Amino acid sequence: MPEALFFQNQKLGDEYVSVTEAAPAFGVNVIASGSILQGEVARGLPEAIREALGSLGTDAQTGIQFVRSAPGVTTALVGMSRVEHVEENLQLVAVETAQPDDLLRVFDQEE
């Protein structure tokens, strides 16, 4: 749900900003729940999206990378039902977060 990042519909002072930009000004942390949509974005991502986010080992890692890199998001909740999922996701600790331009490239894909 990229609306929280890109829709500038929250009034902050004299300007309109996104939810993720406004939240810190009010002392609110942004927590992403269902970060990879219960695994739906953990498979079959187009190569162009994978490349934009660093060509990580798996689609699940790529989905988590997007959420954890989103400006203003302090926590990305991800459910894991197997030890293998935990191990796979922990590999992201060694990877730097994506840059804002990389996140924008995800939405600049032609079908």
Secondary structure, DSSP 8 states (H G I E B T S, - for coil): -THHHH---EEETTEEE-HHHHGGGGT--EEESSTTGGGGGGS---HHHHHHTT--SSHHHHHHHHHHHSTTEEEE-----SHHHHHHHHGGGGS----HHHHHHHT----
